[in-house]
Amino acid sequence: MKLFTKVLSVATIGMLVATTAQAQPYVGAKIGKTTTKADNGESSPMSYGIYGGYNFDGNFGVEADYSKTKESDNDPKASILGLYGTYRMPMPSYENFYLKGKLGYTSVKADVKDAKADSGYTVGVGVGTYFADNVAVEAEYNLSPDINDAKVSQLQLAGKYSF
C-alpha cells in the first residue's frame, strides 16, 4: 500500500504542474459488473463508483477511481481503488469516438471481518463517444489478473464530464 500512496502522490503533483493547451480535468460515475474468478468459484456482483482524472494533452492522462460492489447472497461487499495512466486515441473516421487504454494499479478489499486489502496491476481497454465538448460516455473492460489469488475483471459503463 505504501507504493500505491507514493504513486498517487506523484500523479497528484503531476496533475497540478501540467500546463498544456489541451489539459483538462474530468469526473464521472460508472456502473457495471465486477467478476472474480478463483479456485473456489466465480462471482459477478453489480458495482458502482466514481472516477476522476486529468488529461495532460489530447491523448495522455492519469485517472483514479473508487467503486464498490453490491452485496448479494453469495458475495460480500468489496471496495476497489485504482490509479491508472490513460491514453485516448481519436478514431479518424468517426469524429466523436475514441479508443481508450489504461495501465495501473488496483487495490481490492472485501468488506468482511479481518479481510486485508490486496493489490496488483490492472490493464484496461475501452471505447468512448462525446455527446458535447465536455460530456462523454465510455464503456470499458479492466482486468487485474492476480489479486487475492484471483482474477478480477470489471465491465463498466460510465458518464464523464470534462471541465
C-alpha positions as a Markdown table, in Angstrom:
| # | Residue | x | y | z |
|---|---|---|---|---|
| 1 | Met | 0.0 | 0.0 | 0.0 |
| 2 | Lys | 3.0 | 2.3 | 0.5 |
| 3 | Leu | 3.8 | 2.1 | -3.2 |
| 4 | Phe | 0.2 | 3.0 | -4.0 |
| 5 | Thr | 0.4 | 6.1 | -1.8 |
| 6 | Lys | 3.7 | 7.1 | -3.5 |
| 7 | Val | 2.3 | 6.6 | -7.0 |
| 8 | Leu | -0.8 | 8.6 | -6.0 |
| 9 | Ser | 1.3 | 11.5 | -4.6 |
| 10 | Val | 3.5 | 11.7 | -7.8 |
| 11 | Ala | 0.3 | 11.6 | -10.0 |
| 12 | Thr | -1.3 | 14.4 | -8.0 |
| 13 | Ile | 1.8 | 16.6 | -8.3 |
| 14 | Gly | 1.9 | 15.9 | -12.0 |
| 15 | Met | -1.7 | 16.9 | -12.3 |
| 16 | Leu | -1.0 | 20.2 | -10.5 |
| 17 | Val | 2.1 | 21.0 | -12.6 |
| 18 | Ala | 0.7 | 20.2 | -16.0 |
| 19 | Thr | 0.1 | 23.2 | -18.1 |
| 20 | Thr | -0.6 | 22.3 | -21.7 |
| 21 | Ala | -3.2 | 23.9 | -24.0 |
| 22 | Gln | -5.5 | 20.9 | -24.1 |
| 23 | Ala | -5.1 | 19.9 | -20.5 |
| 24 | Gln | -8.4 | 19.3 | -18.7 |
| 25 | Pro | -9.7 | 17.6 | -15.6 |
| 26 | Tyr | -12.8 | 15.4 | -15.6 |
| 27 | Val | -15.1 | 13.5 | -13.2 |
| 28 | Gly | -17.6 | 10.7 | -13.8 |
| 29 | Ala | -19.8 | 8.0 | -12.4 |
| 30 | Lys | -19.9 | 4.3 | -13.5 |
| 31 | Ile | -21.9 | 1.2 | -13.1 |
| 32 | Gly | -21.2 | -2.4 | -14.2 |
| 33 | Lys | -20.3 | -5.9 | -13.2 |
| 34 | Thr | -17.2 | -7.0 | -11.2 |
| 35 | Thr | -16.3 | -10.6 | -11.8 |
| 36 | Thr | -13.9 | -12.5 | -9.5 |
| 37 | Lys | -12.6 | -15.9 | -10.7 |
| 38 | Ala | -10.8 | -18.1 | -8.1 |
| 39 | Asp | -10.2 | -21.8 | -7.4 |
| 40 | Asn | -13.3 | -21.9 | -5.3 |
| 41 | Gly | -15.7 | -20.4 | -7.9 |
| 42 | Glu | -16.8 | -17.3 | -9.6 |
| 43 | Ser | -18.9 | -14.3 | -8.6 |
| 44 | Ser | -20.2 | -11.3 | -10.5 |
| 45 | Pro | -22.0 | -8.7 | -8.3 |
| 46 | Met | -23.1 | -5.3 | -9.6 |
| 47 | Ser | -20.7 | -2.5 | -9.0 |
| 48 | Tyr | -20.9 | 1.3 | -9.0 |
| 49 | Gly | -18.4 | 4.0 | -8.5 |
| 50 | Ile | -16.9 | 7.4 | -9.2 |
| 51 | Tyr | -13.8 | 8.4 | -11.1 |
| 52 | Gly | -11.8 | 11.4 | -12.0 |
| 53 | Gly | -8.7 | 12.3 | -13.9 |
| 54 | Tyr | -6.7 | 14.8 | -15.8 |
| 55 | Asn | -5.8 | 14.8 | -19.5 |
| 56 | Phe | -2.3 | 16.3 | -19.9 |
| 57 | Asp | -2.9 | 16.7 | -23.6 |
| 58 | Gly | -5.5 | 15.4 | -26.1 |
| 59 | Asn | -4.3 | 11.8 | -25.5 |
| 60 | Phe | -2.3 | 11.1 | -22.3 |
| 61 | Gly | -3.7 | 11.4 | -18.8 |
| 62 | Val | -4.0 | 10.0 | -15.3 |
| 63 | Glu | -7.1 | 8.6 | -13.8 |
| 64 | Ala | -8.2 | 7.4 | -10.3 |
| 65 | Asp | -11.4 | 5.5 | -9.4 |
| 66 | Tyr | -13.3 | 4.1 | -6.5 |
| 67 | Ser | -16.0 | 1.6 | -6.8 |
| 68 | Lys | -18.0 | -0.8 | -4.5 |
| 69 | Thr | -19.8 | -4.0 | -5.3 |
| 70 | Lys | -23.3 | -4.7 | -4.1 |
| 71 | Glu | -23.7 | -7.4 | -1.5 |
| 72 | Ser | -25.6 | -10.5 | -2.7 |
| 73 | Asp | -26.5 | -13.9 | -1.3 |
| 74 | Asn | -23.0 | -15.4 | -2.0 |
| 75 | Asp | -20.9 | -12.3 | -2.4 |
| 76 | Pro | -19.7 | -9.9 | 0.3 |
| 77 | Lys | -19.3 | -6.2 | -0.5 |
| 78 | Ala | -15.9 | -5.1 | -1.8 |
| 79 | Ser | -14.2 | -1.8 | -2.3 |
| 80 | Ile | -11.9 | -1.2 | -5.3 |
| 81 | Leu | -9.5 | 1.7 | -5.6 |
| 82 | Gly | -7.4 | 2.3 | -8.7 |
| 83 | Leu | -4.8 | 4.6 | -10.2 |
| 84 | Tyr | -4.0 | 4.5 | -13.9 |
| 85 | Gly | -2.2 | 6.1 | -16.7 |
| 86 | Thr | -4.6 | 6.5 | -19.7 |
| 87 | Tyr | -4.3 | 7.0 | -23.4 |
| 88 | Arg | -7.3 | 8.1 | -25.6 |
| 89 | Met | -6.9 | 7.8 | -29.3 |
| 90 | Pro | -9.4 | 9.6 | -31.5 |
| 91 | Met | -10.9 | 7.4 | -34.3 |
| 92 | Pro | -10.2 | 9.4 | -37.5 |
| 93 | Ser | -13.2 | 8.1 | -39.4 |
| 94 | Tyr | -15.7 | 8.7 | -36.6 |
| 95 | Glu | -15.3 | 12.2 | -35.3 |
| 96 | Asn | -16.7 | 11.9 | -31.8 |
| 97 | Phe | -15.5 | 8.4 | -30.9 |
| 98 | Tyr | -12.2 | 7.4 | -29.3 |
| 99 | Leu | -10.4 | 4.3 | -28.1 |
| 100 | Lys | -9.1 | 4.1 | -24.5 |
| 101 | Gly | -6.3 | 2.2 | -23.0 |
| 102 | Lys | -5.1 | 2.2 | -19.4 |
| 103 | Leu | -2.5 | 0.6 | -17.2 |
| 104 | Gly | -2.2 | 1.0 | -13.5 |
| 105 | Tyr | -2.5 | -0.3 | -10.0 |
| 106 | Thr | -5.6 | -1.5 | -8.2 |
| 107 | Ser | -6.3 | -2.3 | -4.5 |
| 108 | Val | -9.3 | -4.6 | -3.6 |
| 109 | Lys | -10.7 | -5.1 | -0.1 |
| 110 | Ala | -13.6 | -7.4 | 0.7 |
| 111 | Asp | -15.9 | -5.9 | 3.4 |
| 112 | Val | -15.7 | -9.0 | 5.7 |
| 113 | Lys | -14.2 | -9.3 | 9.2 |
| 114 | Asp | -10.3 | -9.4 | 9.3 |
| 115 | Ala | -10.1 | -9.0 | 5.5 |
| 116 | Lys | -6.9 | -7.3 | 4.2 |
| 117 | Ala | -6.6 | -5.3 | 1.0 |
| 118 | Asp | -4.7 | -6.9 | -1.8 |
| 119 | Ser | -3.4 | -5.1 | -4.8 |
| 120 | Gly | -1.9 | -5.6 | -8.2 |
| 121 | Tyr | -1.5 | -4.2 | -11.7 |
| 122 | Thr | -4.5 | -3.6 | -14.0 |
| 123 | Val | -4.9 | -3.2 | -17.7 |
| 124 | Gly | -8.0 | -1.9 | -19.4 |
| 125 | Val | -9.4 | -1.2 | -22.9 |
| 126 | Gly | -12.5 | 0.8 | -23.8 |
| 127 | Val | -14.3 | 3.0 | -26.3 |
| 128 | Gly | -16.0 | 6.3 | -25.7 |
| 129 | Thr | -18.0 | 9.0 | -27.5 |
| 130 | Tyr | -18.5 | 12.7 | -26.9 |
| 131 | Phe | -22.1 | 14.0 | -27.0 |
| 132 | Ala | -20.9 | 17.5 | -26.4 |
| 133 | Asp | -17.5 | 19.2 | -26.0 |
| 134 | Asn | -17.4 | 18.2 | -22.3 |
| 135 | Val | -19.8 | 15.2 | -22.0 |
| 136 | Ala | -18.9 | 11.7 | -22.9 |
| 137 | Val | -20.0 | 8.1 | -22.3 |
| 138 | Glu | -17.4 | 5.3 | -22.0 |
| 139 | Ala | -17.6 | 1.5 | -22.0 |
| 140 | Glu | -14.5 | -0.3 | -20.7 |
| 141 | Tyr | -13.2 | -3.7 | -19.6 |
| 142 | Asn | -10.5 | -3.9 | -16.9 |
| 143 | Leu | -8.5 | -6.9 | -15.9 |
| 144 | Ser | -6.5 | -7.4 | -12.7 |
| 145 | Pro | -5.0 | -10.9 | -13.1 |
| 146 | Asp | -3.6 | -11.5 | -9.7 |
| 147 | Ile | -5.4 | -10.0 | -6.7 |
| 148 | Asn | -6.1 | -12.3 | -3.7 |
| 149 | Asp | -5.0 | -15.3 | -5.9 |
| 150 | Ala | -7.9 | -14.5 | -8.2 |
| 151 | Lys | -8.6 | -12.8 | -11.5 |
| 152 | Val | -10.8 | -9.7 | -11.0 |
| 153 | Ser | -12.4 | -8.1 | -14.1 |
| 154 | Gln | -14.8 | -5.2 | -14.5 |
| 155 | Leu | -17.1 | -4.4 | -17.3 |
| 156 | Gln | -18.4 | -0.9 | -16.9 |
| 157 | Leu | -20.5 | 1.9 | -18.5 |
| 158 | Ala | -19.5 | 5.4 | -17.4 |
| 159 | Gly | -20.6 | 9.0 | -17.9 |
| 160 | Lys | -17.9 | 11.6 | -17.9 |
| 161 | Tyr | -17.9 | 15.4 | -17.6 |
| 162 | Ser | -14.8 | 17.4 | -18.5 |
| 163 | Phe | -14.1 | 20.9 | -17.2 |
